[in-house]
Structure formats: C-alpha cells, structure tokens
Amino acid sequence: MPLPPPVKISDAAAERVKALLAQRGKPSAGVRVGVKKGGCSGLSYVIEYADDVQPFEEVIDDKGVRVIIDPKAIM
C-alpha cells in the first residue's frame, strides 16, 4: 500500500501557487519546500521557485500545481 503524500495542498494554496508562478515571468518546474539552517530549532522551512527536480526529491502534483520537497524537509 503506497504511503500518503507528505503534504496536502488546499484549494486556496493551489490558487496562490498558480498566481505566484504566473507572476514569475519564466517557466518553472513548481515550488520547492526545503530547509535551511537557522531558527530556534536549528532549521527553518523555505519555499522557493524550482527550475528543475533534483534527485531524491519528492514531487507532488495536485490541483494543477507541482510541489517539490527536498528530502531533508520531509524528516
């Protein structure tokens, strides 16, 4: 049995991502959720435009948007 996706995309989030990608002005692979060092726990989540999909990243296509998740962000 396949595992459920690590995130669910609401209708409002999908519409916002579509709007942001349209404003970017160049083609995108989607948005990437990642982590960077910093914050109280030592890590902070970041969301950025993605030009491509890197090896081992999880890709979620839902409601007309693509969310790419860095493996470190899933942990």
LINRAGI-V934304 format. One record per residue. RES is the residue in three letters. PHI is phi in degrees with one decimal (none if undefined). PSI is psi in whole degrees, 0 to 359 (999 if undefined). Layout:
res: (RES & RES)
phi: (PHI & PHI)
psi: (PSI & PSI)
This chain:
res: (MET & PRO & LEU & PRO & PRO & PRO & VAL & LYS & ILE & SER & ASP & ALA & ALA & ALA & GLU & ARG & VAL & LYS & ALA & LEU & LEU & ALA & GLN & ARG & GLY & LYS & PRO & SER & ALA & GLY & VAL & ARG & VAL & GLY & VAL & LYS & LYS & GLY & GLY & CYS & SER & GLY & LEU & SER & TYR & VAL & ILE & GLU & TYR & ALA & ASP & ASP & VAL & GLN & PRO & PHE & GLU & GLU & VAL & ILE & ASP & ASP & LYS & GLY & VAL & ARG & VAL & ILE & ILE & ASP & PRO & LYS & ALA & ILE & MET)
phi: (none & -68.5 & -72.8 & -69.3 & -61.6 & -69.3 & -138.1 & -112.5 & -105.0 & -75.6 & -59.6 & -64.4 & -64.8 & -61.8 & -64.6 & -67.2 & -62.9 & -59.2 & -64.5 & -63.5 & -65.8 & -66.7 & -73.6 & -61.8 & 88.2 & -147.8 & -60.7 & -133.9 & -78.4 & 146.2 & -114.2 & -110.6 & -102.5 & -139.6 & -131.4 & -136.7 & -70.1 & 137.2 & 81.7 & -64.9 & -90.8 & 96.5 & -134.4 & -129.4 & -78.5 & -130.5 & -124.2 & -144.4 & -67.3 & -116.6 & -88.3 & -157.7 & -108.3 & -88.8 & -55.8 & 75.1 & -78.2 & -90.9 & -116.1 & -118.6 & -106.1 & -153.2 & 55.1 & 83.4 & -127.5 & -118.6 & -113.6 & -107.2 & -115.2 & -63.4 & -54.8 & -66.8 & -76.5 & -74.4 & -64.1)
psi: (127 & 149 & 150 & 156 & 150 & 341 & 155 & 141 & 119 & 164 & 317 & 319 & 319 & 317 & 321 & 317 & 317 & 316 & 316 & 317 & 324 & 324 & 340 & 323 & 3 & 158 & 145 & 152 & 342 & 205 & 146 & 134 & 124 & 187 & 151 & 159 & 141 & 178 & 175 & 322 & 3 & 344 & 146 & 142 & 144 & 147 & 129 & 165 & 144 & 126 & 341 & 175 & 126 & 157 & 142 & 0 & 147 & 136 & 128 & 118 & 116 & 137 & 32 & 9 & 159 & 125 & 125 & 127 & 122 & 138 & 326 & 333 & 338 & 327 & 999)
